[in-house]
Amino acid sequence: MVFVERQFIKQEKGKVFKVLKPSERKDYLEGFWGEKARARSGVEPLLIDRAHWLHIAWESGRPVDKVAREIYISGLEEVCDALAKITRDQTYSRIAERLRRMKEQGKLIG
């Protein structure tokens, strides 16, 4: 199941599934961008993967501008806006606003 493989959800006891938070997906996402980055045979990171990676960077105090320049693709700020509404986690709103400012300043292309 793609949602399990990409670590969006995890099966708990029985047939119950749990939606994973960005911090719970960190090891998986590091396979794309972190210190443990490795090729993932034909697997491209999705916009939600990129939003989660920025969330992890924001929460851990890493330089979000640097991370954004490395992983940004068009539509990322809209995904962050949607995640803010769905999860009620305002970190996503702050990330979306930061991405918009960076685009206005010419620091992001996409």
ChimeraX commands (.cxc) that place a marker at each C-alpha (Angstrom):
marker #1 position 0.00,0.00,0.00 radius 0.5
marker #1 position 1.55,3.29,-1.15 radius 0.5
marker #1 position 0.51,5.23,1.97 radius 0.5
marker #1 position 2.34,2.75,4.18 radius 0.5
marker #1 position 5.37,2.50,1.88 radius 0.5
marker #1 position 5.74,6.28,1.79 radius 0.5
marker #1 position 5.15,6.43,5.54 radius 0.5
marker #1 position 2.06,8.61,5.54 radius 0.5
marker #1 position 0.31,6.06,7.72 radius 0.5
marker #1 position 1.36,3.18,9.93 radius 0.5
marker #1 position -0.66,0.16,10.91 radius 0.5
marker #1 position -1.18,-0.03,14.64 radius 0.5
marker #1 position -2.67,-2.97,16.51 radius 0.5
marker #1 position -5.34,-4.81,14.59 radius 0.5
marker #1 position -6.54,-3.01,11.49 radius 0.5
marker #1 position -6.23,0.50,12.89 radius 0.5
marker #1 position -4.05,2.94,10.95 radius 0.5
marker #1 position -2.38,6.04,12.35 radius 0.5
marker #1 position -1.59,9.13,10.26 radius 0.5
marker #1 position 2.06,10.02,10.88 radius 0.5
marker #1 position 3.24,13.49,11.81 radius 0.5
marker #1 position 6.16,15.07,9.95 radius 0.5
marker #1 position 8.52,14.24,12.83 radius 0.5
marker #1 position 7.48,10.58,12.59 radius 0.5
marker #1 position 8.37,10.58,8.87 radius 0.5
marker #1 position 11.80,12.13,9.40 radius 0.5
marker #1 position 13.83,8.97,8.78 radius 0.5
marker #1 position 11.96,8.30,5.55 radius 0.5
marker #1 position 12.33,11.90,4.35 radius 0.5
marker #1 position 16.04,11.95,5.15 radius 0.5
marker #1 position 16.36,9.44,2.33 radius 0.5
marker #1 position 15.62,12.31,-0.03 radius 0.5
marker #1 position 17.38,15.28,1.57 radius 0.5
marker #1 position 19.00,14.56,4.91 radius 0.5
marker #1 position 22.43,13.44,5.94 radius 0.5
marker #1 position 21.42,9.89,5.01 radius 0.5
marker #1 position 20.20,10.89,1.53 radius 0.5
marker #1 position 20.27,8.02,-0.91 radius 0.5
marker #1 position 18.77,7.25,-4.26 radius 0.5
marker #1 position 15.19,6.00,-4.00 radius 0.5
marker #1 position 14.87,4.01,-7.22 radius 0.5
marker #1 position 12.51,6.17,-9.23 radius 0.5
marker #1 position 10.60,7.57,-6.24 radius 0.5
marker #1 position 10.14,11.32,-6.48 radius 0.5
marker #1 position 9.27,13.30,-3.36 radius 0.5
marker #1 position 5.71,14.61,-3.39 radius 0.5
marker #1 position 4.67,18.15,-2.46 radius 0.5
marker #1 position 3.48,16.86,0.92 radius 0.5
marker #1 position 6.92,15.27,1.48 radius 0.5
marker #1 position 8.50,18.67,0.81 radius 0.5
marker #1 position 6.03,20.40,3.16 radius 0.5
marker #1 position 6.78,17.88,5.89 radius 0.5
marker #1 position 10.55,18.32,5.39 radius 0.5
marker #1 position 10.17,22.10,5.75 radius 0.5
marker #1 position 8.04,21.56,8.86 radius 0.5
marker #1 position 10.78,19.40,10.36 radius 0.5
marker #1 position 13.38,22.06,9.52 radius 0.5
marker #1 position 11.23,24.83,11.05 radius 0.5
marker #1 position 10.57,22.89,14.25 radius 0.5
marker #1 position 14.21,21.89,14.67 radius 0.5
marker #1 position 15.53,25.42,14.12 radius 0.5
marker #1 position 17.37,24.62,10.89 radius 0.5
marker #1 position 17.65,27.45,8.32 radius 0.5
marker #1 position 14.33,27.18,6.49 radius 0.5
marker #1 position 15.41,29.51,3.67 radius 0.5
marker #1 position 18.31,27.21,2.78 radius 0.5
marker #1 position 16.12,24.12,2.92 radius 0.5
marker #1 position 13.42,25.84,0.83 radius 0.5
marker #1 position 15.93,26.78,-1.88 radius 0.5
marker #1 position 17.00,23.12,-2.08 radius 0.5
marker #1 position 13.54,21.52,-2.30 radius 0.5
marker #1 position 11.08,24.15,-3.57 radius 0.5
marker #1 position 8.79,23.40,-6.48 radius 0.5
marker #1 position 5.73,25.32,-7.63 radius 0.5
marker #1 position 2.63,24.73,-5.53 radius 0.5
marker #1 position 4.43,24.09,-2.26 radius 0.5
marker #1 position 3.00,27.15,-0.52 radius 0.5
marker #1 position -0.55,26.07,-1.47 radius 0.5
marker #1 position 0.05,22.61,0.00 radius 0.5
marker #1 position 1.33,24.24,3.20 radius 0.5
marker #1 position -1.81,26.40,3.33 radius 0.5
marker #1 position -4.00,23.31,2.95 radius 0.5
marker #1 position -2.07,21.43,5.64 radius 0.5
marker #1 position -2.47,24.39,8.00 radius 0.5
marker #1 position -6.25,24.26,7.52 radius 0.5
marker #1 position -6.49,20.48,7.80 radius 0.5
marker #1 position -4.15,20.00,10.76 radius 0.5
marker #1 position -4.65,23.38,12.46 radius 0.5
marker #1 position -0.85,23.51,12.76 radius 0.5
marker #1 position 0.09,27.15,12.14 radius 0.5
marker #1 position 3.70,26.21,11.42 radius 0.5
marker #1 position 2.51,25.38,7.90 radius 0.5
marker #1 position 1.00,28.88,7.54 radius 0.5
marker #1 position 4.28,30.45,8.63 radius 0.5
marker #1 position 6.17,28.29,6.13 radius 0.5
marker #1 position 3.77,29.24,3.32 radius 0.5
marker #1 position 4.17,32.93,4.13 radius 0.5
marker #1 position 7.95,32.57,4.20 radius 0.5
marker #1 position 7.91,30.84,0.80 radius 0.5
marker #1 position 5.80,33.66,-0.66 radius 0.5
marker #1 position 8.21,36.28,0.68 radius 0.5
marker #1 position 11.17,34.38,-0.74 radius 0.5
marker #1 position 9.46,34.22,-4.14 radius 0.5
marker #1 position 8.73,37.97,-4.05 radius 0.5
marker #1 position 12.41,38.59,-3.25 radius 0.5
marker #1 position 13.50,36.38,-6.14 radius 0.5
marker #1 position 15.05,33.79,-3.84 radius 0.5
marker #1 position 12.83,30.97,-5.14 radius 0.5
marker #1 position 12.10,30.04,-8.71 radius 0.5
marker #1 position 9.11,27.95,-9.59 radius 0.5
marker link #1:1,2 radius 0.2
marker link #1:2,3 radius 0.2
marker link #1:3,4 radius 0.2
marker link #1:4,5 radius 0.2
marker link #1:5,6 radius 0.2
marker link #1:6,7 radius 0.2
marker link #1:7,8 radius 0.2
marker link #1:8,9 radius 0.2
marker link #1:9,10 radius 0.2
marker link #1:10,11 radius 0.2
marker link #1:11,12 radius 0.2
marker link #1:12,13 radius 0.2
marker link #1:13,14 radius 0.2
marker link #1:14,15 radius 0.2
marker link #1:15,16 radius 0.2
marker link #1:16,17 radius 0.2
marker link #1:17,18 radius 0.2
marker link #1:18,19 radius 0.2
marker link #1:19,20 radius 0.2
marker link #1:20,21 radius 0.2
marker link #1:21,22 radius 0.2
marker link #1:22,23 radius 0.2
marker link #1:23,24 radius 0.2
marker link #1:24,25 radius 0.2
marker link #1:25,26 radius 0.2
marker link #1:26,27 radius 0.2
marker link #1:27,28 radius 0.2
marker link #1:28,29 radius 0.2
marker link #1:29,30 radius 0.2
marker link #1:30,31 radius 0.2
marker link #1:31,32 radius 0.2
marker link #1:32,33 radius 0.2
marker link #1:33,34 radius 0.2
marker link #1:34,35 radius 0.2
marker link #1:35,36 radius 0.2
marker link #1:36,37 radius 0.2
marker link #1:37,38 radius 0.2
marker link #1:38,39 radius 0.2
marker link #1:39,40 radius 0.2
marker link #1:40,41 radius 0.2
marker link #1:41,42 radius 0.2
marker link #1:42,43 radius 0.2
marker link #1:43,44 radius 0.2
marker link #1:44,45 radius 0.2
marker link #1:45,46 radius 0.2
marker link #1:46,47 radius 0.2
marker link #1:47,48 radius 0.2
marker link #1:48,49 radius 0.2
marker link #1:49,50 radius 0.2
marker link #1:50,51 radius 0.2
marker link #1:51,52 radius 0.2
marker link #1:52,53 radius 0.2
marker link #1:53,54 radius 0.2
marker link #1:54,55 radius 0.2
marker link #1:55,56 radius 0.2
marker link #1:56,57 radius 0.2
marker link #1:57,58 radius 0.2
marker link #1:58,59 radius 0.2
marker link #1:59,60 radius 0.2
marker link #1:60,61 radius 0.2
marker link #1:61,62 radius 0.2
marker link #1:62,63 radius 0.2
marker link #1:63,64 radius 0.2
marker link #1:64,65 radius 0.2
marker link #1:65,66 radius 0.2
marker link #1:66,67 radius 0.2
marker link #1:67,68 radius 0.2
marker link #1:68,69 radius 0.2
marker link #1:69,70 radius 0.2
marker link #1:70,71 radius 0.2
marker link #1:71,72 radius 0.2
marker link #1:72,73 radius 0.2
marker link #1:73,74 radius 0.2
marker link #1:74,75 radius 0.2
marker link #1:75,76 radius 0.2
marker link #1:76,77 radius 0.2
marker link #1:77,78 radius 0.2
marker link #1:78,79 radius 0.2
marker link #1:79,80 radius 0.2
marker link #1:80,81 radius 0.2
marker link #1:81,82 radius 0.2
marker link #1:82,83 radius 0.2
marker link #1:83,84 radius 0.2
marker link #1:84,85 radius 0.2
marker link #1:85,86 radius 0.2
marker link #1:86,87 radius 0.2
marker link #1:87,88 radius 0.2
marker link #1:88,89 radius 0.2
marker link #1:89,90 radius 0.2
marker link #1:90,91 radius 0.2
marker link #1:91,92 radius 0.2
marker link #1:92,93 radius 0.2
marker link #1:93,94 radius 0.2
marker link #1:94,95 radius 0.2
marker link #1:95,96 radius 0.2
marker link #1:96,97 radius 0.2
marker link #1:97,98 radius 0.2
marker link #1:98,99 radius 0.2
marker link #1:99,100 radius 0.2
marker link #1:100,101 radius 0.2
marker link #1:101,102 radius 0.2
marker link #1:102,103 radius 0.2
marker link #1:103,104 radius 0.2
marker link #1:104,105 radius 0.2
marker link #1:105,106 radius 0.2
marker link #1:106,107 radius 0.2
marker link #1:107,108 radius 0.2
marker link #1:108,109 radius 0.2
marker link #1:109,110 radius 0.2
view
